[in-house]
Amino acid sequence: MATASASSFISLLLISSLLLASFTEAQKPPVAKGLSWTFYDQSCPKLESIVRKQIQNALKKDIGLAAGLIRIHFHDCFVQGCDGSVLLEGSTSEQNARPNLSLRKEALKFVDDLRARVHKECGRVVSCADILALAARDSVALSGGPNYDLPLGRRDSKTFATVVNLPSPFSNTTVILNDFREKTFNARETVALSGGHTVGLAHCPAFTNRLYPKQDPTLDKTFANNLKKTCPTSDSNNTTVFDIRSPNVFDNKYYVDLMNRQGLLTSDQDLYTDKRTRSIVTSFAVDQSLFFQEFANSMIKMSQLSVLTGKQGEIRAKCSVKNSNNLASVVEDVVEEAWSGII
């Protein structure tokens, strides 16, 4: 994926700073029990500036990292909640489930690198789940999308899910709406979250069912012919961008693509084909500010799905390994517990 120029990033940062004012001044949505808008103000006051700076530097070198981090956060929250379980490694971990095989390895490593920087500054007080949520938020903002505050205080799970059910790229709108409804999202929130596909890449097998053996009639012919050049066979492992208009910028052009029959996945294009969601797609396509507001609110809501707080879970010493598998962290836990008892 092409690297954005320095001037482009400066422009995006200026836009993001203006958006920050509008989104943080608005009335904040409800917060899950145990989370707080000021959770680390005392224990790690530089947390958000550390994460923001590292994301900013990383995206200058590789804008594609933004989509990778956003996707990992979504895949974490939609399985057993926003608990960092997707970050755990292992032969039977969530990372080895079929929907997660294409998660970007560089992005997974980047989260643990962030964790190391944060823990060096503040000690082991910030969870990997919180760091991932902040990384996704900053990836949105620094690639041109809305900025928004996040309630923090998540804890990391000690387990990962044995069954990974995620919305399928082959699903129609009925299935997608049902999948999201189970997570308490209405149609408007569902269409807004789908707008995350305004950045990022997809592998050919995720959409070649629309090309072979018979071409999907909802596909624009020129768009379909170009896809066939990228994916000459149904099992080709090449990749292409979700948004052909502005693939490296988080904006509302994804919805413009859908209106022009240039949605990549079945689950994308059917949002415009289906009468229940067509008007929502259109409203976001013609009003980027509206999309940004809806996306921000939906992301804040998603980031609170089934969170662990208080004494639940743990704060991992390494994001890819639970503490019981890390001798150094076990010793640290004992010391922390004894010290807290003294205090």
Disulfide bonds with the S-S distance in Angstrom:
Cys44-Cys122 1.99
Cys77-Cys82 1.99
Cys128-Cys319 2.14
Cys204-Cys231 1.96
